[in-house]
Every structure is written in structure tokens, then in C-alpha cells.
Amino acid sequence: MFNREETSENFSISLFGLDGGKKFSSTEIVESNVIFNLVDSMPMRRQELRNKQN
């Protein structure tokens, strides 16, 4: 994914929901599972997962 020795200088990440609201923002490099867990907790994704089970 990324080299941990890389600096996070000039790095930022933001996650927005369909409503346009900012759900997550960081200027630090984060593990991918943090983003995946946030997305999986969003209502549209939860509905998608429920529909997959049926």
C-alpha cells in the first residue's frame, strides 16, 4: 500500500457521504481498513450488504 517511512507532509484524505457531509478527514496516512470500515458503516453500504445476503 504505502511505505511507512514516507512522510505525510502535504497529505490529506477526506471521505464524503452521499449527503455531501464530510464523514472523515485526516492529514495523517491511515490504514486502508480504517477507510473500509467507515465506508462499510455508511447506510447505503449497509443496505448493499444486506441485499447481498438475500
C-alpha positions in Angstrom: 0.0 0.0 0.0 2.5 2.6 1.1 5.9 2.8 2.7 5.6 3.7 6.3 8.8 5.7 6.1 7.2 8.1 3.7 6.2 11.4 5.2 2.6 12.5 5.4 3.7 16.1 4.5 1.1 17.6 2.1 -1.1 14.5 2.5 -4.8 14.7 3.2 -7.8 12.4 2.8 -11.5 13.1 3.1 -14.5 10.8 2.9 -17.8 12.3 2.0 -21.2 10.7 2.2 -23.9 10.9 -0.4 -25.5 13.7 1.6 -22.4 15.8 0.9 -21.3 15.8 4.5 -17.7 15.1 5.4 -17.6 11.8 7.3 -13.9 11.6 7.8 -10.8 13.7 7.3 -7.2 13.3 8.1 -3.8 14.8 7.3 -2.2 11.6 8.6 -1.7 8.5 6.5 -4.2 5.9 7.7 -4.5 2.2 7.2 -6.9 1.1 4.4 -9.0 -0.9 6.9 -9.9 2.4 8.6 -11.4 3.7 5.4 -13.1 0.4 4.5 -14.7 0.2 8.0 -16.0 3.7 7.7 -17.5 3.0 4.3 -19.0 -0.3 5.5 -20.7 1.6 8.3 -22.5 4.0 6.0 -26.2 3.4 5.4 -26.0 2.8 1.6 -23.2 0.3 2.1 -25.0 -1.5 4.9 -28.1 -1.8 2.7 -26.0 -3.1 -0.1 -24.5 -5.8 2.2 -28.0 -6.7 3.5 -29.2 -7.1 -0.1 -26.3 -9.3 -1.0 -27.2 -11.7 1.8 -30.7 -12.2 0.5 
